[in-house]
Amino acid sequence: MMEKSQNSVTKEDKISKYEPAPIAKRLFAGIMDAVVFIFVFFGLALWVFTPIANAGLGYNDTVNVGKRYHLSTHLFLPQKINDDGNVVIVEVKDSTGNMDDYTELPLYNSKSEDKDLYLKRIYYYYHNFKCNVDIELPQNGDYDVINDHFASPLYEKEINGVLPVNLYTDEWFLNEILDVDSEKSFFEINKESEDFISSIIIKESVNKEEAFNYLRNQAYEATKDFYYSEYFQAVEKRIEAIQYFIFLPPFALSFAIFYILIPLLFKDGETLGKKTMNIAVISFDGYSAKKRQILFREILLFIVISILGIVVGIGLTSFAIMALGVLVLFILTLIPKNKRSLFDYASYTIVVDSIHSVWFKTKEDELRHEQELKANMAKYTKYVPENKNLIQVGSTIVDENLKKEIEKEKTKKPSKK
């Protein structure tokens, strides 16, 4: 019978063994890593990149331009917290001041029962804002954003060959928005009234709540028209571009530190959470994962999360969707018996419980360990645990007394005969 090669380790001789990390440990490790990651990520975004964006890219100014567009359409009601801590609709008389204190309530969300509130603002949007009417503002700034023209962009493009000022007339408003000539219309004209808005009244025969719902729906349609307008989209795209500058670099930097650099510097692909929970990433063949395996695994995770982030966009809702996506990826690890994730399959790795696993850097290391174990087993039986294979975890000898005895024996000078 052919003798077994001195440089090979058969499956029977192989003392490397691993136990997949328990899901609870992986979950706690993931939560710990996520908490530290999020803290550093938002710290960088809010305290480093946001000031840079304000100073160099005019982020706050651009956001305020968007708010001014909202208010100038009259389709949004400006709100502010008063001295009593209540949110109230206010009249803003400041064209150049800080807009940070104001939020905008869409007109279609208003629960007001004031007919003129809806009519004036919808009429203003089409007749003034979209037609670039009253663009010159009072020089002293003493005007009311609720009732005076505010900051409408120049809008002089023809619509089907007609200038907006010639299209959005009083007659167009009555026919297209209120449909007053229809028997089903909720409105009629009081010809005795000299004011255009006041001349529009709700018919006595109709349901008043349905009439108000109709007006709210028209406000909603006007708001959609505004959101998709060329001038507002330009502002939104600029804001979005600056937000990507604020959030993407901190995300990439934080991820690189906690999920790429630290696993490469620590042994066996450990993150801070993994190290705390005593779990590690090794190659699926039972030996230490190579740096390129760990790098590929973490970069693949970064790519997947980044794509998910780009798809859902930026914001708290988007962040929640990203977190849900990561949770789904984690849940998928429950399906395989060995609890490997998609990233483990791609990088040929597995996450193991480092306390109950034994592995070596290479087959040669395992062979040397096996030979040393067999050579010293008789001498050090008293130090070997019940499971004789588990005297070493990775490169660390489990029993400290055994380790000291082995080191002492190695340094002992041979006795002279």
Order of alpha helices (4+ residues) and beta strands (2+ residues): alpha-alpha-alpha-beta-beta-beta-alpha-alpha-beta-alpha-beta-alpha-alpha-alpha-alpha-beta-alpha-alpha-alpha-beta-alpha-beta-beta-alpha
